[in-house]
């Protein structure tokens, strides 16, 4: 608790604008990817998805996500966005694969897996949070990462897609760009931070990345300025996904010093870490939060907050009917663990 307690005490001393921290329980886990492979069912690899239950294989940008959803697995009742990542698997010594379960984050331990999402104006440890940031618009979506990255140099263009080998429940450092190669007592935390500079015009782009950019100098945390091509500073969206890897700290662990972790599309290095975001907040709810002095829960904004029980109730039936949970000889979609890949 020391990490969060320190931030809380500092924030009490200095008035701040919003640092929103919310959890979203699991909505569904299956092979759909409407951003990268719209309309394709099944898509190439398994994803874990949270958010509004209007999620589907197409996700037309013109769709009114709040109006199309009947519930959300996220803490804020006005957040019908969808957030998703690939799924982590454990590879046993005999070559078979098993899906790694997810955990509710610190303070959300009773949540049904899912992920924690942050919307930040400045670095999380900055109590001032004085930068003015713009909320996203209906139809906005973005992607971060490179599914073909298998080396540190290939992954370097994407800042702050990291892993933390947790030996205590609240540990958040050190962070690495590759999978941990040792047993982690409390699990593996995956952190995914999106770019924060928008071109101010396009809600999407062909690669789902070009309409966004990193600060021209420094980082979001160091308050780096946005480039002229992408002048609008947005909130930083960050995902935290906790994978319960400790259940595999047993005799199946590899003896050659390699990591047993594999992403659902076959990456055994960890460098191909990636994530998808489709904005779906109702009305001006997100901007109201970002303009309200608040820390983490942001109850001061006056929006409805769901209980964990309500979040857990919002689920969807899978569209793709296949076994993703048993010990499998091959990953769903036909993938195997590999450390090199041919770009398509």
Phi, psi and omega in degrees: 000346188302320181302308182289325179297319179298313179299318182297315182293320177296318182294328178296331185280336185228126178302139183225161168270198196280134158237104184265125176236117181226153178250151175231124176285169182295130175267308179195155176231115182190178181270075170227143179208078187293346179276308183276325183230065184298132178084350183272122180220108006277158171278183189293318185220167186284139175234155170250127190238143175228165175116212184290148185274018170269006178304134177206185187286344184251313180050060177309130181301337181276354183293136174276097187296317177299319181287332182275346183261148175253350176197167174225145177273005181266158186298320180273125185295342179270001183261099178255019175298165170238135181233133178209157178220171171291172182250141182269137176237153174259133177254117181282170181298332180275004176091358179276162187239146177221132180295136179274127178290160178253158180241151167291143185285176176307127184080357177231036188299334182271001178290150177279084178057231178078215182205162173257136182241136177244141167239114187240144173273322178221186179306144185300334181269003179268110184288341182289316182046053189268350182289138175277124180235155183257133175288161180283164183255157176305134182095351181288141174207157179203161182228149176221137178116178182218109185292348179261358180292130177226004178226161180297326180292324178289328182276345190296333182290344178254109186281138167064046165252103198225169177234142172235123177277105189272118173260346170229159187297329184256008181295133180231009178204160358286162179249142179232158179272344180249164178301144170299147180250008177235167178288132181254124189297326184245359180119182180245125176264125176255124180245131183230114183249125183273157174300161190232011179240122184253147179287351176081001184235304190270132177278347179201175177211163184307321178263005179064017181229329190296336179282354177239155180210160174277162175306149183296321176228149179067212182223175174303317182296327180269010177064037177296148183280150178283148178291159181301328181289338181224073192279348187268119180276121178256170172296148173277124175267128178227135173257142166238121178240124180258118180258129185278067183288344184296338179291349179253010178281068186220198185291349178279353180296137182298147182258000183260009178086000179274166177275141178270001187274142182219130172288158187297350177255011172103351181293118179256009179259328185095347183290343182267020175310133181204167183205159181233147180219129173235116183293137179205028177291147180282129176053227181259023186304314183294317180297324178298320178294315182295336179266004183254130174295110182199161181230114173071289185281326175055040177294339181298339181285349175078018180267154181289133178246130180277154171283163177299324179298319178292319177299316183294335182285338182275101180224168177231148172286146179290144174273319179271116183265105179200162179275117177243358189248338180286173168293122188244141177285339180213148179292147178307133185096356175090016182274151172236158176297131177210154181248358172226157182206149176267123180291140180262000000 
